Amino acid sequence: MANACIHAGKRWVGQLVEALKKEYQETVTLTRWDWKAYGAMYLLRLDVDDQYDVGAQVQGFTRSQMRECGNPDSAYDGVRDEMERTIRWQFALLARQQQP
């Protein structure tokens, strides 16, 4: 059950990243994004186009956050809301960095 929730959480984050990619398409050139697992941490990496000489934004989430995010129970809406705010903030930072 726990692994299924973690996979569901990763899918949820992936759908959110793709939605934000469309929302920020005028200001953020996101070339790719991916996950790296380090023990109990999951790192979400957002890469941008090299022409802006900007590296990437990396955000870490715990195994517990990923599991709770993937649980469809409304008791975990707060976790999903917080993760969305965090990822949205990362996109806002990238948009600022890519301003001419």
C-alpha positions in Angstrom: 0.0 0.0 0.0 2.8 2.5 0.9 4.6 2.0 -2.4 1.4 2.3 -4.3 0.7 5.7 -2.6 4.3 6.8 -3.3 3.9 6.0 -7.0 0.5 7.8 -7.0 2.1 10.8 -5.3 4.8 10.9 -8.0 2.2 10.8 -10.7 0.3 13.6 -9.0 3.4 15.7 -8.8 4.1 14.9 -12.5 0.7 16.1 -13.5 1.1 19.2 -11.5 4.5 20.0 -13.1 3.1 19.5 -16.6 0.2 21.8 -15.7 2.5 24.5 -14.3 4.8 24.1 -17.4 1.8 25.1 -19.5 0.8 27.9 -17.2 4.4 29.3 -17.1 5.2 28.7 -20.8 5.6 32.4 -21.5 8.1 32.9 -18.8 9.8 29.6 -18.0 11.6 27.5 -20.6 11.5 24.2 -18.8 13.5 21.7 -20.9 13.0 18.7 -18.6 12.2 17.5 -15.1 12.9 14.3 -13.2 13.1 12.6 -9.9 16.1 11.4 -8.0 15.6 9.2 -5.0 18.1 9.5 -2.1 17.2 7.2 0.8 14.0 8.6 2.2 14.1 11.8 0.1 12.7 12.4 -3.3 14.3 15.3 -5.2 12.4 17.0 -8.0 14.7 18.7 -10.4 13.4 21.3 -12.8 15.9 22.1 -15.7 15.7 25.2 -17.8 17.2 26.1 -21.1 20.9 26.8 -21.0 20.7 30.0 -22.9 19.7 31.7 -19.7 22.8 30.5 -17.9 20.6 29.3 -15.1 21.1 25.9 -13.5 18.1 24.1 -12.2 15.7 24.2 -9.2 15.8 21.2 -6.9 13.1 20.6 -4.3 13.2 17.7 -1.8 10.2 15.9 -0.5 10.2 13.2 2.1 9.0 9.7 1.6 6.1 10.5 4.0 5.1 13.5 2.0 5.1 11.5 -1.2 3.0 8.7 0.4 0.5 11.2 1.9 0.3 13.1 -1.4 -0.6 9.9 -3.2 -3.3 8.9 -0.7 -6.7 10.1 -2.2 -8.2 10.6 1.2 -9.2 14.2 1.7 -7.4 14.1 5.1 -4.3 14.6 3.0 -5.5 17.6 1.0 -3.3 19.9 3.1 -0.2 17.9 2.1 -1.1 18.2 -1.6 -1.8 22.0 -1.1 1.6 22.6 0.5 3.4 20.6 -2.1 1.6 22.5 -4.9 2.6 25.8 -3.2 6.2 24.7 -3.0 6.4 23.6 -6.6 4.6 26.7 -7.8 7.1 28.8 -5.9 9.9 27.0 -7.7 8.4 27.9 -11.0 8.0 31.6 -9.9 11.8 31.6 -9.0 12.6 30.2 -12.4 10.5 32.9 -14.1 12.3 35.6 -12.2 15.7 34.1 -13.1 14.8 33.9 -16.8 13.8 37.6 -17.0 16.0 39.5 -19.4 
